[in-house]
Amino acid sequence: MKYKQMVAIFFFGLVSTYSTAQEDVKVVDTIAQDEEKRLYLNLDILNRYLWRGQCWGGDYMAVQPTIEYRLTPKFTLGFWATTNFKNDYFYPDGITYYKGYQEIDFYITYQVNDFLQFQLWDYYWPSVGKVAGVDNGFLNYGNDSTKTVDAIWYFDFSEGYRYPFNATLSTLVAGNDYRYDRFGENPKQNFTTYLELGYTFLFFEKAKYSALQNIEIAPVVGAVINNKAEYYSYANYDKPSFVNLGVTASKEIDLGKGVTMPISVNYTHNGASKNTEVFGKNFWITTVSFSY
């Protein structure tokens, strides 16, 4: 099915007209509300997994559950995973790129203030088959491991400041992110860094039909700065590269009883000049989510 047809189906077929919120909403104590909503559940179903311009698992459907639990108003624990249900590690032609892909992440977030959040992610991406020289041990953070730790500063000025800008500063601080000398020896932690700037605005705010109202448009520009460890496989290794140039259109549908169904369509262009031959530079990602 063509992507234009997919967009039409998701935004005009699945999105039904629903009633607007009533004006006379009862006043509820905010503290009680905070205590009530501590657990967040989400399930994403998408046509392929793309992370910062990096295509993992090829052109196969992926399923991604998320579980978050808010310990305090500022401190949250989270779990995220992805799989494309493929058991073959390599492609049939022998190219050593991922076909089957799985990942399990644990993370914590701390809301520093109205616009700044600190995140610490533990990435675990074990191979679906045995690979020589690769250790899938969960507690191994060495140069033969499938573990990485990502420290992220996330800036969002859309809430308290009403400026629809956001920014991400991500640095890998531990795990398999090592660079080597010209002889392939003496591994050193590289601290690979990624920068991202985003902007969000609403489209069709006053549309006649509610199905078209408040479609969120979010362009983004993301670049990897120092990729000498080659952690970003589909990026330049010797210079900064804009691996994530894209825009996302999304719409959230209220299904009632606290359940929502966000739908999004994303276009991403990987602007790296090297190492993008396997999967290409341009991607369309369609995502349907169920959130509680």
N, C-alpha and C positions, 0 to 999 in steps of 0.2 A: 504494500500500500504506500502511495506517495506521501511525503511528509505534509504537503499542503492539505491533503485529504485528512490526514490524522489531526492536524490542527483544527480543521473545520468540524470534525466529529467531536473532539474534546470540548471545544469552546461553544459550539452551537447545538450539538446533540445531547451531550451529557449534562450541560449546564441548564437546568430548568428554572423557570421563574418561581421565586419563593417570596413569601410575604415579608415585608419590612418589619423592623422591631417596633413594638408598641411604645407610645410616648410616655405612658404612665408607669415607668419602671419603679419598683419598690426600692427604697433606700436600704442598702445592706451594709453592715459594718465591715470596713475594709480588712480589719484584722481577721475576722471570721473567714472572709474570702481567701486570704492568704493561707490560713490553716487548712482550708478545704481542698485547694488544688495544689497538691504536692507531687503527684505522679503524672508524668507525661508519656504517652505511648504514640508511636508513629510507625507506619509501614509504607515504604516507597516501592513502587513497581515501575521500572524504567527500561527503555529499550537497549541501553548499554551503560556501562559505568565509566564516567569520565571525571577525573580529579585534577584540577588545576592544569588542564590541557593534556593530561596523561591518560591514555586509554588503557585500562586494565581489563583483560578478559575478552578482548576483541568485540565483534559486533553481535553480542548475545544479550538477551534479556537478563536483568539483574533484579534481585529482591534485597531490600535493605531495611531491617528493623532498627528502631531506636527506642531506648528506654531511659528516661531521666527521672531522678528523684531529688527534689529540692529539700535539702536538710535545713537550711535557713533561708531568709529572703535574699541572701547574697551568695550562698554556697550551694552548688548542685553537683551531683554525681551522675555520670551517664555511661551508657553502653551503646555501641553502634556496630553493625556487621553488614557484610555484603557477600553474595555468592551468585554465580551464574549457572550453577548446577552442572558444570562440565568437569569430568574426571580426567581428561587428557591434559597433560601439562604443556606439551609442545604441539605445534601444528604438524600435519601429516608430511609436509615437505621438509621437515627437519629444522626449520628456522627456530632459533632459541628465544622465542617470545611467548608470553603467557597466552594460553587459550583458556584453560580452566583457571579461575581466580577466586580466592576467598580471603576475607579479612575480618578480624575481630579487634575492635578498639574499645578501650576504656578511657574515660576522660573526666576531668573535674573543671568546673568554671567558678570564678569568683568575681562578683560584680563590684569593682572598685568604687565607682561612682556612677552618675547618670549616663555618662557617655563612654566609659572605659571598662572593659571586661578582660580578665586574664584567664586563659585556657591552657591546660596541660593535657596533651593527648598521648596515649601509649598505643602505637600502631603495631599490630601483629598480623603479618601477611604470609602465613605458611604455604609452601608449595603444595599442590594437590597430589604430586608424585615425588618420588625420591630424586634428588638432584645431587650430583657429586659436589662435595665442598660446601654444601648448604645444610645448616643445622636448624631444624624447626622448633627447637626447644623454646618454651614460653619464657623462661627466665634468662635466656642467653641474649646479651646485648653486644656481643663481640662482632668482629668483622666477617664472621661466617654465619651470622644470624639473620632472622627475618623479623627483627624488632627495631623500632625507632621511637624516640620520644620527641615530640614537637611542642615547643613553648610558643604560645600565640598571644599577642596583644591585639584586641579587637576594639576599634573605635566606632561608635555609632551615635550620630548627632540627630537622629530623626525623632526621638521621643521628647526629651526634656527641652531640646534646643530648636526643634522643628526645622532643622536643616537636613535634607534627605541624603547626606553623605555618610559613607562608612569606609573604613580602612582596616587592613589586616597586615600585621607584621609577624611573620612566622619564621622561627629558627629551630632547626633540628639540633637538640642539645645532647643527645645520647643515642646509643644504638648503632646500627650498621649504616653509618654515614662517613666512611673513611676515604681519604685520598691517599695516593701512593706516589713515591718518587718515580723517576723515569725508568727505573729498573723493575717496577712493580713491587717494591718492597717498602718497609718502614711506614705502616699505616698510621695516619693521624686523623683525629676527629676534624671534620671539615666545617661543621656548623653552617650547613647550607641554608640560605635565607631566601624567603619569598615575600614579595610585597604586592599588595592588591588594593585598588581604589574602586569604590562602587558608588552608584547613585540610584535612587529609587523615586519613582513618581507614579501617580495614578492616571490611568487613561480612561476616557469615557465616564467621568464622574457623574455626569448628568444625562446619561443615555436613557432613552425612552424605555428600554427593556432592562429589567434587573439582571438578566443573564449577561449583559454587556457592561454593567456598571462596575467600577472600581477594579479594572484589570491592572495589575501592578506590572510596571516595566522597570527592569533593573539591568542597565549596562554595567560592565565591569572590565577593568584592565589589570592584568596580573603578570608579574615578571619574576623569574628566578634570577638571583644576583650572582652567586658564586657556586657554580655547579661542577666543581672539579672532582667531587666524589661520584658524579654521574648518577646521583639519586633520582633526578628527574631524567628518565630514560629518553623521553621525546623532547629534548631541549638541547641547546648548545652547551658543550662542556667547557669551552675555553673563553666564553664571554657571556654577559647578561643577555637574556632572551625573553621576549614577550610571549609566553606560552599560553596565556589565557585572555584572549580578547573576545568578549561575547556579550550577549544580551538575553535576558530571560523574561518571558511574559507569563504571568501566573494569575490564577483566580481561585478564591476559596469559596467552597459551597458548604453551607451549614446543613447537615443532615439531621440535626436535632439530638437531644439528650447528650449534649457535650461532644458529639462526633462531627468532625469536619472533613471535607474531601478537597484538599488543595490539588489543583491541576496546573502544570507548567510545561512550557515549551522553550527550550534553550538552543541557541546557536552559538558555537564556540569556534574560533579560529586560532590555531596554534601558529604563532609568528616566528618560531625558531627557524633558523636557516639550515640546520642539520638535524639528522636523526629522526625525521618524521616520515620516512619513506614507507614504513610498515603499515600504519593505519591512516596516513594522510594528515592533512592540516585542518580539515573542516568537518564539523560534527553537528548533528541534530540530535537532541536528547528530549524525549517526551516522558514526563513523569506524572503518575497518578498516585496520590497519597491518601492514607486514612489516618486521621489524628484524633486523639482523645486526651 
